[in-house]
Amino acid sequence: MTRPDALDLANAMDEQWHPQPRSFEREAVSRFWGLLTLPARILDGGRPRLMLRSANVLRNARFKGGAVRGMFFDNKDFTEVDALFLSVGSAVGHLQGDDAWVVEVERKSANQQGDYYLAIQRARAFAQLLASQMGIRARPAVIFEDDGGRYSYKDFDGDVLLISMSSLREKTAGLRFPSIWDLPGLASDKTLVKLAILRQLVTVDPNHPAWYGGPLGLARSIEAGEVSLKLPAVGHQDVSRMGPDVGGWLARERETDTHLEERLERYLTELIDSGMLEPRSSAPRLSLDGGNVVLNLVRAEAEEPQ
């Protein structure tokens, strides 16, 4: 039996911590990234993680503006993109690049299959919007729940790639995601950020009187070793103000220190409420349950790609 990895653990904790977990979406987006980077992984098992660090990934990003209303209906004030991969490198492992992916994840029951069609149109329309607004060659993709093969669809609808979750799982069955840093869109994923916080707390001395610099200091200590916890873009993004340059847009819309600090403060409180941290003292401290979660993460990391 395959040893649990960071994806399994994140999904399990998400379902334990939150009333509306995003386990299906997280798995779909992670496995899609694994599929995109399969050639690079064959050449160098650690390369997909480096590619992920150099790319920009937004999860559940919301966009508004006249162009959005024009894509759908006059009373549609915004649309949400499940995953947006920007500045993606080549399939064989080059870092960064000009490629982008618009990924929609749909999990509906049989009597809601019309939503699958809307997902196809949404992915296509938003990819076209990025092309016209920013000159990005964005490729649209839809990952859909097929109820174990009960529902099927052709592989392409024009330029939109369609892949069922059953097929995606089959094609990526041998992949492991040893660390939370191997999962796309960590900063935008509340569960992954919480796991990063717990993971960081085993690297500090809780008895040292001056180790804790508040939520922002904790974030910076996490970022020193891996990736930023700051959201690439905050709030409803007006597509008419995105401009022609991806880097410039993200630099303008990147989460501020103040917003990040407030967000992490909420997460710390939720970790206390869920029993992962001891009741608040001068600094966050792992509980026994929180320590066990970190132990499972460390065990998963023991199978790092070589």
N, C-alpha and C positions, 0 to 999 in steps of 0.2 A: 504494500500500500504506500502511495506517495506521501511523503512527510509533509505536514501542513507548512505553508509558506506565509509570507506577509499578507498576501491577498486573502487567504483563508482567515487569518487572524483578524484582519481589518473588518471583514464582513461579519464575523462572529461578534466582535465588539460593537460594531455599528448596530446590530440587531439587539444587543443587550442594552446599549446606552440610549438609543433614540426611538421614539414611537414611529417614525417614518424613515426607516433605513434606506440607503441608496446602494444596497449590496449588488443588485442586478446591474445597475448602471456602472458601478465601479468595476465589476468583473468584465463587462462588455468593453469598456474603454481600455482597460489594462490588456485584455487579450487582443484587442485590435492593434494596440501599440506593439505587442509581441509579434503579431503577424506582419506588421510593417517592417520590423527590424530583424526578421528571421535570418536573412543573408548575413547581416552584420554579426549576429549572435554566433553563427557558424564559424566566422572568421576569428572572432574574439568575444568570449562570453560576457565580458564586462562592458563591451562597447555600447549596447543599448542604454545603459545607465548614463554614460557620458553624453550620448545623443540627447537624452531626455533633459539633462542639465543645460544643454546649449540651446534647446528649443524653448518656445513659449507656449504653455498649455493653459487654457482657460476652461474651467468646468462650470456649467450652469450659468453662463454669462448672459445677461439680459441687454437687449438692444431696442432702442426706440427711435422715433423720427418719421418724417414723411415717407422715406424710402421703405420703411418697415410696413407702414399702412398700405403703401402701394403694392407691396408683395402679397398682402393677404386681403384684409377687409378694412373699410374706412374706420370701423370702431375697434380695430385691433391696435392698441396703444403700444404694445411691445411684443417681442418674441424672445424666447430663451433657447440658446444653443447648448446642447448637452455637453459637447466637447469641441473645442477649437484648438487645433494644433497649428502653430505658426513657426516659421523659420526651421522647418524640419530638414534634417540632412538627408543624405542618400541612403538607399536601402542597404548598401554594402558598408556603411559606417562612417561616411564623411560627416563632420560636425557642421551644424547649421545648414542653411540653404534657403531657397526661395519657395519651396513647396509648402502647401498648407492643406489641412483636411477639416472639413465641417462634418461632424459626426452626430447623428441623431440616434437615440436609443429608445425603442418603443416596446412596451410590455403591456399588451391589451388582451382582453378576453375575446372570445369568438365574435360576439355581437358588436364589437367595437373596431372591427378590422378597417373601417373607413379611416380611422386615425393613422393607420399605417400609410395609407395613400397620402394623407396630409403631411406626414413626416417626410415622405419622398419629395413632395413639392417644397416643403420648408427648407430641406437641405439643399436642393437645387437652387432655389431662389436666393438663399443667403450666400452660397458660393458665388453666384453671379454678381451679387451686390459687392462682395469683397473684390472681385475682379474689376468692376467698374469704378469702385470708390478708391481702391488702394493699389490697383494693378497687380493683385496677388493671383497666382494660379492656384485656386482652391479647388480641391476635389471633394465632392459630396459623397457621403456614405450613410447608410441606414442599417443598424443592427436591430433585428426584430426577434421577439420571442415566438418560436414556432411550436410551442407545446410538445417538445420532444419529437418533432418531425411531422406533426399533424397538419401544419400549415406550410405552404411552400410558395416561392415566388421566383421569377427568373433572376439571374445573377445581376443583370443591369437593366435599368429603366432609363434609356438614353445614356446620360453621363453619370447617373447615380448608381454607385455600387450598393447592392443589397446582399446582406449575409445574415443567415439565421444564427441564433445563439447556439443551436445544436451543432451546426457546421463549424462555427468559430471555436467552440470548445473542442471539437474533434481535431481541427487543424492545429490547435495550440496545446494539445493534451500533454505533451512532454515538457512544456515550459514551466519553470518555477520563477517566482518573484521573491527572492530571499529577503529583501529589505523593503521597508516602506519607501525608500528612495528609488525603488524600481517601478513605482506606481505613478501613472501620469496625473498631473494636476493636484499635487499634494497640498499646496497652499489653499486651494479652493475646496478642500475636502475636510470637513470638521473632524471626522473620525481620525484621519491620518495626522492632522495637526495635534490632536490629543495624544495619539500614540508617540509622536515625536517628542512631546513634552515629557511623557512618562519615561521614554528612552533616555532623554537627556539627564533626568534626575539621578540616574545611577552613576553618572560620571562626575558628580560633585560630592563634596563632603558636607552633609547636612548639619554637622556640628560646628562648621566654620562660621563665625559670627557675621562675616561680611560677604559671603559668596553670592547672595541673592540681590540682584539689581532690579527687581521688579519684573513684570511680564515682558517688558521690552528688552531688558538685559538677558532674560531667559531666551527670548527669540534670537538675539544676536549670538548667544553661545551655541545655539542649535545651528544657525546659519553658517557659523565659522567652519564647520566641518562638512556641510553638505549643500543644501539649496535654501533659497530665501523662503520665509514663511509669508511674505507679503503677497497679497492678492495682485495679480497682474493688472487688473482693472476693477474699479469699485463702482457699484451702483448701476443704474440704467445708462448705458452708453448711447449717446445720440450719434447715429451713423453719419449724419451730415457733418459732424465735427471731427470725425476720425482722421481726416487728412490723407495724403498720399503715402505717408511713410509709417510702416509698422512700428519701428523703433521709437519714433517721435511720439506716436499715439500712446504707446505703452508707458513711455517715460512721463507723459502728462497725467495719465490716469492711474498710475501705480498707487497702491495703498500707502497712506501716510503713516508715520510712526504713531501718531495719536490714535488713529483708527485701529491699527494693529494691536496697540496696547489695550484698548478697550475690548477688542474681540478676544484676546488671550485671557484677559481677566474673567470674562464670562466662561470661557472654557475651563479655567482653573476651578471656578465655583461649581461647574457641572461635574468635574472630576471628583471633587469633594462629595457632592451629593450622590454620586454613583458608587462611592466607597473606594475609589482608586487612590485618593489622597487622604491623609489624616486631616481631621478638622483644623481649620486655619490657625496657624501660629505666625511666627515672624517670617516664615518661608515655607513653600510647599514641600511636603515630605511624603514619600510613597507609603501607602498602607501595605499590609500583607497581600491583599488582592492585587493592588497595583504592581507590586514586585513580581507576582506570579505572571502577570501579563507581559512584563518586560522580559522575564525569563523565557517565555515562549517566543518572543521576538528574537532574542539572542540565539536561541536554538535554531530558529529559521535562518538566521544570518550565518550560521555555521556552514551552510551549503552555498556560500558565495560563489559566483562564477569565477573560474580561474582563467 
